[in-house]
Amino acid sequence: QVRIAISIHVAESLGRLAPPPALVQIKAAAMDFNPQVRFAACKAVAQLPLASVDEELRALMTARLDDGPQYVAEAARIAAEHIGVPVPPAPPTKVD
């Protein structure tokens, strides 16, 4: 639990700072097995200055659009829109 909390905090903080080593950590977090860490990475990408964004980050956010937990996919959608990745329309919400 401590490792996860630290990973989440670090990913979110790095998005505001955006030095090149931070981008490596954000990319790693975007591929983490834990969805909360991937969520934090997406939130970090949504805060990055556009000049810091490269094709690898764009590809990672595109991949996260299909992430299993919906909250990760939604955070990826916000990040993708921020960094200029074409985002398909959200699927319609199922109403029972």
Beta strands, then each sheet from edge to edge (+ up, - down):
end
